[in-house]
Amino acid sequence: MKNQRLSTRYLTVCGMFTAVAFIAVLLSKAIPNVAGFLSYEPKDAVIVIAGFIFGPLTCVFVSVLTSLIEMLTISATGPYGFLMNVVSTCAFTVPAALIYRRFHSQKGALGGLALGVVVLAGTMVLWNYIITPFYMGVDRSVVAGMLASVFLPFNLVKGGLNAAITLLLYKPIVTALRKAKLVEPGSGKKGRFSLGFTLFALAVLATFVLLLLVMLGVL
């Protein structure tokens, strides 16, 4: 009975994270695309928080579910978009959740998210080089010329933004879930994130927002 309650609670919370991640995708449609087809979506911040609470496999589960819903409802990129969404999200969230599970502290969160940004950027350079020529219908040399100038900086900025959002929202979210008895008291981050830590996260967020605006040609 206890395992059944825990399973039901787990699925409930994962469903909540999936819904919020999908809402984040909808809201991101108001943000212009970079280079005409690269879109910033804050859903990765939502999914990595789920991973911080429940572990890296939850990142994969919520990522696949969110991307599937997106493909079946609002996406115009079909299976290609589904594949790239799952790869991109997992590249960022799974390493972050793995490190945070091993080092359950503010430094662990920072280190995990930093690793996630690096893995995301490197992974998407490779996957865009392999997959994008088929999707765009262009020669691979065209995509190769965009790797360092478009794909790499975009994914670094995207990862940095989602890392900063995660640092700001994780503690309030896990606290609310504990109060609602949807998360075990021993789950998630123990202790308090300091004011200095919050200010650092805000500074990182502001920096990457400015970088995204530069990429969009706003600044």
C-alpha positions in Angstrom: 0.0 0.0 0.0 2.8 2.4 0.9 4.6 1.7 -2.4 1.3 2.3 -4.3 0.8 5.6 -2.5 4.4 6.6 -3.4 3.9 5.5 -7.0 0.7 7.5 -7.3 2.3 10.5 -5.7 5.3 10.3 -8.0 3.2 10.0 -11.1 1.0 13.0 -9.9 4.1 15.2 -9.4 5.6 14.1 -12.7 2.3 15.0 -14.4 2.4 18.4 -12.7 5.9 19.0 -14.0 5.0 17.9 -17.5 2.0 20.3 -17.5 4.2 23.2 -16.3 6.9 22.3 -18.8 4.4 22.3 -21.6 3.0 25.7 -20.5 6.6 27.0 -20.6 6.8 25.8 -24.2 3.6 27.7 -25.0 4.8 30.9 -23.4 8.1 30.6 -25.2 6.3 31.0 -28.5 6.2 34.7 -27.8 10.0 34.8 -28.0 11.4 35.3 -31.5 13.6 32.5 -33.0 17.3 32.8 -33.3 18.5 32.4 -36.9 14.9 31.8 -37.9 14.4 28.4 -36.5 16.2 28.0 -33.1 13.7 28.7 -30.3 14.5 29.2 -26.6 12.2 27.3 -24.3 12.4 27.5 -20.5 11.0 24.0 -20.1 14.4 22.5 -19.3 14.5 24.5 -16.1 11.2 22.8 -15.1 12.4 19.4 -16.0 15.8 19.7 -14.3 14.0 20.7 -11.0 12.0 17.4 -11.3 15.4 15.7 -11.7 16.8 17.4 -8.7 13.9 16.1 -6.6 13.5 12.5 -8.0 16.7 11.8 -9.9 18.0 11.7 -13.5 15.6 9.1 -14.9 12.7 11.4 -14.1 14.3 14.0 -16.4 14.1 11.5 -19.2 10.5 10.5 -18.4 9.2 14.1 -18.2 11.3 15.1 -21.2 9.8 12.4 -23.4 6.3 13.0 -22.2 6.5 16.8 -22.7 8.1 16.5 -26.1 5.5 14.0 -27.2 2.6 16.2 -26.2 4.3 19.1 -28.0 4.7 17.1 -31.2 1.1 16.0 -31.1 -0.3 19.4 -30.5 1.6 22.5 -31.5 4.8 21.4 -33.1 5.3 21.8 -36.9 8.6 19.8 -36.9 7.2 16.4 -36.4 9.5 13.5 -35.3 12.6 15.6 -36.0 11.5 18.2 -33.4 10.5 15.4 -31.0 13.9 13.8 -31.3 15.9 17.0 -31.0 13.8 18.2 -28.1 14.4 15.0 -26.1 18.1 14.9 -26.9 18.6 18.6 -26.0 16.6 18.5 -22.8 18.3 15.2 -21.6 21.7 16.5 -22.4 21.2 19.4 -20.1 19.1 17.9 -17.3 20.5 14.4 -16.8 24.1 15.4 -16.1 22.9 18.2 -13.8 20.6 15.7 -11.9 23.4 13.1 -11.7 25.9 15.6 -10.1 23.3 17.0 -7.8 22.3 13.5 -6.6 26.0 12.8 -5.8 26.7 16.2 -4.3 23.5 17.4 -2.6 24.5 21.0 -1.9 24.6 24.5 -3.5 28.0 23.7 -5.0 26.6 20.4 -6.3 23.7 22.3 -7.9 26.0 24.9 -9.5 28.5 22.2 -10.7 25.7 20.0 -12.1 24.1 22.9 -14.0 27.4 24.1 -15.3 28.2 20.6 -16.6 24.7 20.4 -18.1 25.3 23.6 -20.0 28.6 22.2 -21.4 27.1 18.8 -22.3 24.1 20.5 -23.9 26.3 22.8 -26.1 28.6 19.9 -27.2 25.8 17.5 -27.8 23.7 19.8 -29.9 26.6 20.8 -32.1 27.0 17.1 -32.9 23.3 16.4 -33.4 22.7 19.5 -35.4 25.6 18.5 -37.7 24.1 15.1 -38.2 20.3 15.8 -38.3 19.8 19.4 -39.4 20.9 18.9 -43.1 18.0 16.4 -43.5 15.5 18.7 -41.8 16.5 21.9 -43.6 17.2 20.2 -46.9 20.6 21.8 -47.2 24.2 20.5 -47.7 26.0 19.5 -44.6 28.7 22.1 -45.3 26.0 24.8 -44.8 25.2 23.4 -41.4 28.9 23.0 -40.5 29.4 26.7 -41.2 26.7 27.4 -38.6 28.0 25.2 -35.8 30.5 27.7 -34.2 28.6 30.9 -35.1 25.0 29.8 -34.4 24.4 26.5 -32.7 27.2 26.6 -30.1 26.5 30.1 -28.8 22.7 29.6 -28.9 22.9 26.4 -26.8 25.3 28.0 -24.3 22.9 30.9 -23.8 19.9 28.6 -23.7 21.6 26.4 -21.1 22.8 29.4 -19.1 19.3 30.9 -18.9 17.7 27.6 -17.8 20.5 27.1 -15.2 19.8 30.5 -13.7 16.1 30.0 -13.7 16.6 26.6 -11.9 18.7 28.2 -9.2 16.0 30.7 -8.5 13.0 28.5 -8.6 14.2 25.2 -7.2 14.0 26.0 -3.5 10.5 27.6 -3.6 9.1 24.8 -5.7 10.4 21.9 -3.6 9.3 23.7 -0.4 5.8 24.1 -1.8 5.7 20.4 -2.8 6.8 19.4 0.7 4.1 21.5 2.3 1.5 19.8 0.0 3.0 16.4 1.0 3.7 15.6 -2.6 7.4 15.2 -1.8 9.0 13.3 1.0 10.5 15.6 3.7 13.9 14.0 3.1 13.7 14.5 -0.7 15.2 17.4 -2.5 17.6 20.0 -1.3 18.1 20.4 2.5 19.0 23.7 4.0 18.5 27.2 2.7 19.8 29.0 -0.3 21.4 32.2 0.9 20.6 35.7 -0.2 24.0 35.9 -1.8 23.2 32.7 -3.8 20.0 34.2 -5.0 21.7 37.4 -6.1 24.3 35.4 -7.9 21.5 33.5 -9.8 19.8 36.8 -10.7 23.1 38.2 -12.0 23.6 35.1 -14.1 20.1 35.3 -15.4 20.4 39.0 -16.3 23.7 38.2 -18.1 22.2 35.4 -20.3 19.1 37.4 -21.0 21.2 40.2 -22.4 23.2 37.7 -24.5 19.9 36.3 -25.9 18.8 39.8 -26.7 22.0 40.3 -28.5 21.5 37.1 -30.5 18.0 38.2 -31.4 19.3 41.6 -32.6 17.4 43.5 -30.0 20.6 45.0 -28.6 
